């Protein structure tokens, strides 16, 4: 007897962009919300709404926006003081 499975498992990694403002976006991660300021991530400010909403959670602690090639670690959202940002122009 052959068995098939329509779904391999339940996705337990929950994340989504819940709001976008002129100053940044709100990211919902596992029952907690984080503000991601555009001042800290200027590439996100240049993105379209569609691009911002297309977030991928590529690991339990890493988020990626493929269209704009931006990734953010969860630790940087939880403790930004531990992750000084430097941008090269």
Biopython code that builds the backbone (N, CA, C, O; Angstrom):
import numpy as np
from Bio.PDB.StructureBuilder import StructureBuilder

atoms = [
    (1, "UNK", "N", (0.835, -1.180, 0.000)),
    (1, "UNK", "CA", (0.000, 0.000, 0.000)),
    (1, "UNK", "C", (0.882, 1.248, 0.000)),
    (1, "UNK", "O", (1.824, 1.355, 0.786)),
    (2, "UNK", "N", (0.573, 2.165, -0.870)),
    (2, "UNK", "CA", (1.336, 3.402, -0.982)),
    (2, "UNK", "C", (0.592, 4.511, -0.248)),
    (2, "UNK", "O", (-0.621, 4.670, -0.384)),
    (3, "UNK", "N", (1.358, 5.278, 0.539)),
    (3, "UNK", "CA", (0.759, 6.411, 1.233)),
    (3, "UNK", "C", (1.357, 7.696, 0.698)),
    (3, "UNK", "O", (2.502, 7.731, 0.246)),
    (4, "UNK", "N", (0.580, 8.723, 0.757)),
    (4, "UNK", "CA", (1.068, 10.031, 0.335)),
    (4, "UNK", "C", (0.729, 11.045, 1.418)),
    (4, "UNK", "O", (-0.190, 10.863, 2.215)),
    (5, "UNK", "N", (1.482, 12.084, 1.412)),
    (5, "UNK", "CA", (1.245, 13.152, 2.371)),
    (5, "UNK", "C", (1.130, 14.450, 1.606)),
    (5, "UNK", "O", (2.011, 14.791, 0.818)),
    (6, "UNK", "N", (0.066, 15.166, 1.829)),
    (6, "UNK", "CA", (-0.114, 16.438, 1.147)),
    (6, "UNK", "C", (0.756, 17.527, 1.749)),
    (6, "UNK", "O", (1.196, 18.438, 1.047)),
    (7, "UNK", "N", (1.002, 17.436, 3.042)),
    (7, "UNK", "CA", (1.798, 18.451, 3.713)),
    (7, "UNK", "C", (2.832, 17.733, 4.561)),
    (7, "UNK", "O", (2.503, 16.816, 5.313)),
    (8, "UNK", "N", (4.082, 18.154, 4.437)),
    (8, "UNK", "CA", (5.168, 17.482, 5.132)),
    (8, "UNK", "C", (5.223, 17.824, 6.616)),
    (8, "UNK", "O", (5.737, 17.032, 7.406)),
    (9, "UNK", "N", (4.718, 18.958, 7.005)),
    (9, "UNK", "CA", (4.766, 19.365, 8.403)),
    (9, "UNK", "C", (4.148, 20.732, 8.566)),
    (9, "UNK", "O", (3.710, 21.352, 7.597)),
    (10, "UNK", "N", (4.118, 21.183, 9.760)),
    (10, "UNK", "CA", (3.558, 22.481, 10.055)),
    (10, "UNK", "C", (4.669, 23.499, 10.173)),
    (10, "UNK", "O", (5.664, 23.260, 10.857)),
    (11, "UNK", "N", (4.511, 24.626, 9.517)),
    (11, "UNK", "CA", (5.477, 25.697, 9.611)),
    (11, "UNK", "C", (5.316, 26.384, 10.961)),
    (11, "UNK", "O", (4.280, 26.984, 11.246)),
    (12, "UNK", "N", (6.349, 26.287, 11.782)),
    (12, "UNK", "CA", (6.289, 26.890, 13.108)),
    (12, "UNK", "C", (6.999, 28.234, 13.146)),
    (12, "UNK", "O", (7.033, 28.884, 14.191)),
    (13, "UNK", "N", (7.563, 28.658, 12.031)),
    (13, "UNK", "CA", (8.269, 29.934, 11.962)),
    (13, "UNK", "C", (7.323, 30.989, 11.415)),
    (13, "UNK", "O", (7.107, 31.065, 10.205)),
    (14, "UNK", "N", (6.767, 31.790, 12.282)),
    (14, "UNK", "CA", (5.795, 32.795, 11.884)),
    (14, "UNK", "C", (6.450, 34.167, 11.808)),
    (14, "UNK", "O", (7.070, 34.626, 12.767)),
    (15, "UNK", "N", (6.304, 34.819, 10.648)),
    (15, "UNK", "CA", (6.812, 36.183, 10.502)),
    (15, "UNK", "C", (6.115, 36.854, 9.329)),
    (15, "UNK", "O", (5.790, 36.213, 8.330)),
    (16, "UNK", "N", (5.888, 38.171, 9.470)),
    (16, "UNK", "CA", (5.311, 38.956, 8.380)),
    (16, "UNK", "C", (5.486, 40.440, 8.664)),
    (16, "UNK", "O", (5.620, 40.859, 9.814)),
    (17, "UNK", "N", (5.482, 41.215, 7.606)),
    (17, "UNK", "CA", (5.474, 42.668, 7.723)),
    (17, "UNK", "C", (4.025, 43.060, 7.986)),
    (17, "UNK", "O", (3.138, 42.760, 7.186)),
    (18, "UNK", "N", (3.786, 43.740, 9.122)),
    (18, "UNK", "CA", (2.413, 44.075, 9.495)),
    (18, "UNK", "C", (2.041, 45.517, 9.184)),
    (18, "UNK", "O", (0.860, 45.837, 9.053)),
    (19, "UNK", "N", (3.045, 46.399, 9.064)),
    (19, "UNK", "CA", (2.760, 47.800, 8.752)),
    (19, "UNK", "C", (4.014, 48.451, 8.179)),
    (19, "UNK", "O", (5.138, 48.065, 8.498)),
    (20, "UNK", "N", (3.793, 49.439, 7.332)),
    (20, "UNK", "CA", (4.884, 50.215, 6.741)),
    (20, "UNK", "C", (4.535, 51.681, 6.925)),
    (20, "UNK", "O", (3.441, 52.118, 6.570)),
    (21, "UNK", "N", (5.471, 52.437, 7.482)),
    (21, "UNK", "CA", (5.268, 53.875, 7.670)),
    (21, "UNK", "C", (6.382, 54.619, 6.936)),
    (21, "UNK", "O", (7.246, 53.999, 6.316)),
    (22, "UNK", "N", (6.358, 55.921, 7.010)),
    (22, "UNK", "CA", (7.418, 56.726, 6.395)),
    (22, "UNK", "C", (8.760, 56.525, 7.094)),
    (22, "UNK", "O", (9.810, 56.835, 6.530)),
    (23, "UNK", "N", (8.728, 56.011, 8.314)),
    (23, "UNK", "CA", (9.950, 55.880, 9.108)),
    (23, "UNK", "C", (10.489, 54.461, 9.215)),
    (23, "UNK", "O", (11.623, 54.261, 9.650)),
    (24, "UNK", "N", (9.690, 53.478, 8.824)),
    (24, "UNK", "CA", (10.159, 52.098, 8.915)),
    (24, "UNK", "C", (9.018, 51.121, 8.755)),
    (24, "UNK", "O", (7.924, 51.477, 8.316)),
    (25, "UNK", "N", (9.292, 49.891, 9.117)),
    (25, "UNK", "CA", (8.264, 48.858, 9.019)),
    (25, "UNK", "C", (8.184, 48.086, 10.327)),
    (25, "UNK", "O", (9.129, 48.048, 11.116)),
    (26, "UNK", "N", (7.035, 47.479, 10.528)),
    (26, "UNK", "CA", (6.806, 46.637, 11.690)),
    (26, "UNK", "C", (6.842, 45.188, 11.232)),
    (26, "UNK", "O", (6.174, 44.802, 10.272)),
    (27, "UNK", "N", (7.638, 44.393, 11.943)),
    (27, "UNK", "CA", (7.836, 42.991, 11.596)),
    (27, "UNK", "C", (7.339, 42.117, 12.740)),
    (27, "UNK", "O", (7.829, 42.213, 13.865)),
    (28, "UNK", "N", (6.362, 41.265, 12.444)),
    (28, "UNK", "CA", (5.798, 40.338, 13.430)),
    (28, "UNK", "C", (6.589, 39.041, 13.362)),
    (28, "UNK", "O", (6.683, 38.416, 12.306)),
    (29, "UNK", "N", (7.157, 38.640, 14.498)),
    (29, "UNK", "CA", (7.985, 37.430, 14.561)),
    (29, "UNK", "C", (7.581, 36.625, 15.791)),
    (29, "UNK", "O", (7.776, 37.070, 16.922)),
    (30, "UNK", "N", (7.023, 35.455, 15.569)),
    (30, "UNK", "CA", (6.706, 34.537, 16.667)),
    (30, "UNK", "C", (6.021, 35.226, 17.848)),
    (30, "UNK", "O", (6.510, 35.163, 18.976)),
    (31, "UNK", "N", (4.909, 35.870, 17.590)),
    (31, "UNK", "CA", (4.107, 36.516, 18.630)),
    (31, "UNK", "C", (4.760, 37.738, 19.267)),
    (31, "UNK", "O", (4.414, 38.118, 20.386)),
    (32, "UNK", "N", (5.696, 38.347, 18.562)),
    (32, "UNK", "CA", (6.320, 39.582, 19.039)),
    (32, "UNK", "C", (6.517, 40.505, 17.839)),
    (32, "UNK", "O", (6.792, 40.038, 16.733)),
    (33, "UNK", "N", (6.379, 41.808, 18.054)),
    (33, "UNK", "CA", (6.513, 42.771, 16.962)),
    (33, "UNK", "C", (7.753, 43.637, 17.175)),
    (33, "UNK", "O", (8.052, 44.065, 18.290)),
    (34, "UNK", "N", (8.464, 43.882, 16.075)),
    (34, "UNK", "CA", (9.687, 44.691, 16.088)),
    (34, "UNK", "C", (9.549, 45.822, 15.084)),
    (34, "UNK", "O", (8.994, 45.641, 14.001)),
    (35, "UNK", "N", (10.063, 46.998, 15.455)),
    (35, "UNK", "CA", (10.121, 48.114, 14.518)),
    (35, "UNK", "C", (11.483, 48.100, 13.849)),
    (35, "UNK", "O", (12.510, 48.030, 14.524)),
    (36, "UNK", "N", (11.497, 48.166, 12.522)),
    (36, "UNK", "CA", (12.733, 48.177, 11.728)),
    (36, "UNK", "C", (12.831, 49.561, 11.086)),
    (36, "UNK", "O", (12.171, 49.819, 10.080)),
    (37, "UNK", "N", (13.648, 50.454, 11.654)),
    (37, "UNK", "CA", (13.711, 51.828, 11.133)),
    (37, "UNK", "C", (14.469, 51.914, 9.806)),
    (37, "UNK", "O", (15.518, 51.295, 9.630)),
    (38, "UNK", "N", (13.915, 52.689, 8.887)),
    (38, "UNK", "CA", (14.589, 52.897, 7.605)),
    (38, "UNK", "C", (15.913, 53.618, 7.788)),
    (38, "UNK", "O", (16.808, 53.470, 6.957)),
    (39, "UNK", "N", (16.060, 54.394, 8.853)),
    (39, "UNK", "CA", (17.332, 55.073, 9.113)),
    (39, "UNK", "C", (18.459, 54.060, 9.325)),
    (39, "UNK", "O", (19.609, 54.325, 8.976)),
    (40, "UNK", "N", (18.129, 52.905, 9.894)),
    (40, "UNK", "CA", (19.124, 51.857, 10.117)),
    (40, "UNK", "C", (19.288, 50.931, 8.915)),
    (40, "UNK", "O", (20.344, 50.323, 8.740)),
    (41, "UNK", "N", (18.258, 50.822, 8.095)),
    (41, "UNK", "CA", (18.273, 49.943, 6.921)),
    (41, "UNK", "C", (17.805, 50.722, 5.696)),
    (41, "UNK", "O", (16.686, 50.506, 5.228)),
    (42, "UNK", "N", (18.639, 51.629, 5.160)),
    (42, "UNK", "CA", (18.204, 52.514, 4.074)),
    (42, "UNK", "C", (17.778, 51.783, 2.795)),
    (42, "UNK", "O", (16.971, 52.312, 2.031)),
    (43, "UNK", "N", (18.296, 50.602, 2.553)),
    (43, "UNK", "CA", (17.880, 49.859, 1.357)),
    (43, "UNK", "C", (16.400, 49.499, 1.428)),
    (43, "UNK", "O", (15.738, 49.400, 0.395)),
    (44, "UNK", "N", (15.879, 49.305, 2.624)),
    (44, "UNK", "CA", (14.457, 49.005, 2.771)),
    (44, "UNK", "C", (13.594, 50.210, 2.403)),
    (44, "UNK", "O", (12.493, 50.048, 1.875)),
    (45, "UNK", "N", (14.085, 51.406, 2.676)),
    (45, "UNK", "CA", (13.318, 52.618, 2.371)),
    (45, "UNK", "C", (13.118, 52.788, 0.863)),
    (45, "UNK", "O", (12.102, 53.329, 0.426)),
    (46, "UNK", "N", (14.075, 52.331, 0.083)),
    (46, "UNK", "CA", (13.994, 52.462, -1.372)),
    (46, "UNK", "C", (13.129, 51.375, -2.012)),
    (46, "UNK", "O", (12.824, 51.451, -3.202)),
    (47, "UNK", "N", (12.735, 50.373, -1.239)),
    (47, "UNK", "CA", (11.983, 49.242, -1.779)),
    (47, "UNK", "C", (10.520, 49.592, -1.993)),
    (47, "UNK", "O", (9.989, 50.508, -1.365)),
    (48, "UNK", "N", (9.887, 48.862, -2.871)),
    (48, "UNK", "CA", (8.443, 49.006, -3.078)),
    (48, "UNK", "C", (7.709, 48.268, -1.956)),
    (48, "UNK", "O", (8.298, 47.450, -1.251)),
    (49, "UNK", "N", (6.442, 48.562, -1.804)),
    (49, "UNK", "CA", (5.632, 47.853, -0.815)),
    (49, "UNK", "C", (5.642, 46.364, -1.115)),
    (49, "UNK", "O", (5.787, 45.544, -0.208)),
    (50, "UNK", "N", (5.489, 46.015, -2.377)),
    (50, "UNK", "CA", (5.500, 44.603, -2.771)),
    (50, "UNK", "C", (6.809, 43.927, -2.353)),
    (50, "UNK", "O", (6.793, 42.806, -1.846)),
    (51, "UNK", "N", (7.930, 44.599, -2.561)),
    (51, "UNK", "CA", (9.222, 44.036, -2.170)),
    (51, "UNK", "C", (9.333, 43.890, -0.653)),
    (51, "UNK", "O", (9.867, 42.892, -0.168)),
    (52, "UNK", "N", (8.840, 44.860, 0.092)),
    (52, "UNK", "CA", (8.902, 44.787, 1.557)),
    (52, "UNK", "C", (8.046, 43.648, 2.104)),
    (52, "UNK", "O", (8.421, 42.999, 3.080)),
    (53, "UNK", "N", (6.913, 43.410, 1.485)),
    (53, "UNK", "CA", (6.025, 42.352, 1.949)),
    (53, "UNK", "C", (6.545, 40.957, 1.606)),
    (53, "UNK", "O", (6.083, 39.969, 2.177)),
    (54, "UNK", "N", (7.485, 40.868, 0.695)),
    (54, "UNK", "CA", (8.018, 39.576, 0.250)),
    (54, "UNK", "C", (9.170, 39.101, 1.131)),
    (54, "UNK", "O", (10.221, 38.708, 0.625)),
    (55, "UNK", "N", (8.976, 39.138, 2.417)),
    (55, "UNK", "CA", (10.004, 38.712, 3.358)),
    (55, "UNK", "C", (10.071, 37.184, 3.398)),
    (55, "UNK", "O", (9.052, 36.498, 3.329)),
    (56, "UNK", "N", (11.275, 36.680, 3.509)),
    (56, "UNK", "CA", (11.494, 35.246, 3.660)),
    (56, "UNK", "C", (12.186, 35.009, 4.997)),
    (56, "UNK", "O", (13.113, 35.733, 5.361)),
    (57, "UNK", "N", (11.750, 34.029, 5.702)),
    (57, "UNK", "CA", (12.436, 33.639, 6.935)),
    (57, "UNK", "C", (13.269, 32.421, 6.579)),
    (57, "UNK", "O", (12.750, 31.310, 6.470)),
    (58, "UNK", "N", (14.564, 32.640, 6.398)),
    (58, "UNK", "CA", (15.418, 31.571, 5.892)),
    (58, "UNK", "C", (16.019, 30.707, 6.997)),
    (58, "UNK", "O", (16.626, 29.672, 6.722)),
    (59, "UNK", "N", (15.850, 31.129, 8.230)),
    (59, "UNK", "CA", (16.224, 30.312, 9.389)),
    (59, "UNK", "C", (15.436, 30.859, 10.576)),
    (59, "UNK", "O", (14.774, 31.888, 10.442)),
    (60, "UNK", "N", (15.488, 30.213, 11.707)),
    (60, "UNK", "CA", (14.749, 30.746, 12.851)),
    (60, "UNK", "C", (15.184, 32.151, 13.266)),
    (60, "UNK", "O", (14.432, 32.861, 13.934)),
    (61, "UNK", "N", (16.391, 32.553, 12.874)),
    (61, "UNK", "CA", (16.900, 33.858, 13.310)),
    (61, "UNK", "C", (17.296, 34.785, 12.169)),
    (61, "UNK", "O", (17.940, 35.806, 12.413)),
    (62, "UNK", "N", (16.934, 34.463, 10.937)),
    (62, "UNK", "CA", (17.361, 35.301, 9.814)),
    (62, "UNK", "C", (16.221, 35.553, 8.840)),
    (62, "UNK", "O", (15.492, 34.642, 8.449)),
    (63, "UNK", "N", (16.091, 36.843, 8.454)),
    (63, "UNK", "CA", (15.058, 37.283, 7.525)),
    (63, "UNK", "C", (15.735, 37.860, 6.289)),
    (63, "UNK", "O", (16.794, 38.481, 6.377)),
    (64, "UNK", "N", (15.099, 37.641, 5.120)),
    (64, "UNK", "CA", (15.734, 38.036, 3.870)),
    (64, "UNK", "C", (14.700, 38.577, 2.894)),
    (64, "UNK", "O", (13.623, 38.009, 2.712)),
    (65, "UNK", "N", (15.067, 39.698, 2.271)),
    (65, "UNK", "CA", (14.284, 40.283, 1.183)),
    (65, "UNK", "C", (15.096, 40.089, -0.096)),
    (65, "UNK", "O", (16.026, 40.848, -0.368)),
    (66, "UNK", "N", (14.749, 39.091, -0.861)),
    (66, "UNK", "CA", (15.535, 38.699, -2.032)),
    (66, "UNK", "C", (15.608, 39.796, -3.093)),
    (66, "UNK", "O", (16.683, 40.044, -3.639)),
    (67, "UNK", "N", (14.506, 40.448, -3.393)),
    (67, "UNK", "CA", (14.477, 41.437, -4.474)),
    (67, "UNK", "C", (15.410, 42.614, -4.230)),
    (67, "UNK", "O", (15.874, 43.252, -5.175)),
    (68, "UNK", "N", (15.684, 42.899, -2.964)),
    (68, "UNK", "CA", (16.566, 44.032, -2.646)),
    (68, "UNK", "C", (17.846, 43.578, -1.950)),
    (68, "UNK", "O", (18.657, 44.407, -1.537)),
    (69, "UNK", "N", (18.029, 42.268, -1.820)),
    (69, "UNK", "CA", (19.226, 41.658, -1.242)),
    (69, "UNK", "C", (19.579, 42.241, 0.129)),
    (69, "UNK", "O", (20.696, 42.704, 0.359)),
    (70, "UNK", "N", (18.593, 42.204, 1.032)),
    (70, "UNK", "CA", (18.778, 42.680, 2.402)),
    (70, "UNK", "C", (18.452, 41.535, 3.343)),
    (70, "UNK", "O", (17.442, 40.849, 3.183)),
    (71, "UNK", "N", (19.318, 41.337, 4.324)),
    (71, "UNK", "CA", (18.994, 40.361, 5.359)),
    (71, "UNK", "C", (19.205, 40.987, 6.728)),
    (71, "UNK", "O", (20.055, 41.859, 6.910)),
    (72, "UNK", "N", (18.413, 40.522, 7.686)),
    (72, "UNK", "CA", (18.469, 41.026, 9.055)),
    (72, "UNK", "C", (18.431, 39.828, 10.000)),
    (72, "UNK", "O", (17.631, 38.909, 9.825)),
    (73, "UNK", "N", (19.292, 39.854, 10.983)),
    (73, "UNK", "CA", (19.297, 38.833, 12.024)),
    (73, "UNK", "C", (18.325, 39.236, 13.132)),
    (73, "UNK", "O", (18.202, 40.418, 13.452)),
    (74, "UNK", "N", (17.651, 38.277, 13.705)),
    (74, "UNK", "CA", (16.729, 38.539, 14.794)),
    (74, "UNK", "C", (17.440, 39.215, 15.968)),
    (74, "UNK", "O", (16.868, 40.088, 16.620)),
    (75, "UNK", "N", (18.663, 38.821, 16.232)),
    (75, "UNK", "CA", (19.428, 39.436, 17.315)),
    (75, "UNK", "C", (19.592, 40.932, 17.137)),
    (75, "UNK", "O", (19.613, 41.675, 18.118)),
    (76, "UNK", "N", (19.710, 41.386, 15.896)),
    (76, "UNK", "CA", (19.854, 42.822, 15.627)),
    (76, "UNK", "C", (18.566, 43.573, 15.937)),
    (76, "UNK", "O", (18.604, 44.758, 16.269)),
    (77, "UNK", "N", (17.430, 42.898, 15.831)),
    (77, "UNK", "CA", (16.154, 43.525, 16.176)),
    (77, "UNK", "C", (15.930, 43.510, 17.679)),
    (77, "UNK", "O", (15.384, 44.459, 18.242)),
    (78, "UNK", "N", (16.349, 42.436, 18.324)),
    (78, "UNK", "CA", (16.165, 42.317, 19.768)),
    (78, "UNK", "C", (17.147, 43.188, 20.553)),
    (78, "UNK", "O", (16.785, 43.755, 21.584)),
    (79, "UNK", "N", (18.383, 43.295, 20.071)),
    (79, "UNK", "CA", (19.439, 44.043, 20.758)),
    (79, "UNK", "C", (20.247, 44.863, 19.755)),
    (79, "UNK", "O", (21.408, 44.542, 19.500)),
    (80, "UNK", "N", (19.656, 45.921, 19.176)),
    (80, "UNK", "CA", (20.369, 46.691, 18.154)),
    (80, "UNK", "C", (21.671, 47.317, 18.657)),
    (80, "UNK", "O", (22.576, 47.591, 17.869)),
    (81, "UNK", "N", (21.762, 47.539, 19.955)),
    (81, "UNK", "CA", (22.989, 48.121, 20.509)),
    (81, "UNK", "C", (24.197, 47.192, 20.356)),
    (81, "UNK", "O", (25.337, 47.651, 20.432)),
    (82, "UNK", "N", (23.969, 45.912, 20.144)),
    (82, "UNK", "CA", (25.061, 44.950, 19.950)),
    (82, "UNK", "C", (25.495, 44.831, 18.494)),
    (82, "UNK", "O", (26.473, 44.150, 18.187)),
    (83, "UNK", "N", (24.768, 45.493, 17.599)),
    (83, "UNK", "CA", (25.021, 45.383, 16.161)),
    (83, "UNK", "C", (25.156, 46.766, 15.540)),
    (83, "UNK", "O", (24.232, 47.226, 14.869)),
    (84, "UNK", "N", (26.291, 47.444, 15.748)),
    (84, "UNK", "CA", (26.451, 48.767, 15.133)),
    (84, "UNK", "C", (26.425, 48.639, 13.610)),
    (84, "UNK", "O", (27.096, 47.783, 13.033)),
    (85, "UNK", "N", (25.654, 49.488, 12.987)),
    (85, "UNK", "CA", (25.485, 49.428, 11.534)),
    (85, "UNK", "C", (26.456, 50.362, 10.845)),
    (85, "UNK", "O", (26.663, 51.497, 11.276)),
    (86, "UNK", "N", (27.056, 49.864, 9.755)),
    (86, "UNK", "CA", (27.960, 50.679, 8.938)),
    (86, "UNK", "C", (27.591, 50.435, 7.489)),
    (86, "UNK", "O", (27.483, 49.289, 7.053)),
    (87, "UNK", "N", (27.398, 51.512, 6.743)),
    (87, "UNK", "CA", (27.039, 51.414, 5.342)),
    (87, "UNK", "C", (28.113, 52.080, 4.503)),
    (87, "UNK", "O", (28.610, 53.157, 4.833)),
    (88, "UNK", "N", (28.456, 51.422, 3.424)),
    (88, "UNK", "CA", (29.419, 51.993, 2.466)),
    (88, "UNK", "C", (28.656, 52.499, 1.271)),
    (88, "UNK", "O", (27.755, 51.823, 0.776)),
    (89, "UNK", "N", (29.003, 53.681, 0.798)),
    (89, "UNK", "CA", (28.312, 54.212, -0.378)),
    (89, "UNK", "C", (29.129, 54.012, -1.627)),
    (89, "UNK", "O", (28.700, 54.399, -2.714)),
]
sb = StructureBuilder()
sb.init_structure("model")
sb.init_model(0)
sb.init_chain("A")
sb.init_seg("    ")
for serial, (resi, resn, name, xyz) in enumerate(atoms, 1):
    if name == "N":
        sb.init_residue(resn, " ", resi, " ")
    sb.init_atom(name, np.array(xyz, "f"), 0.0, 1.0, " ", f" {name:<3s}", serial, name[0])
structure = sb.get_structure()
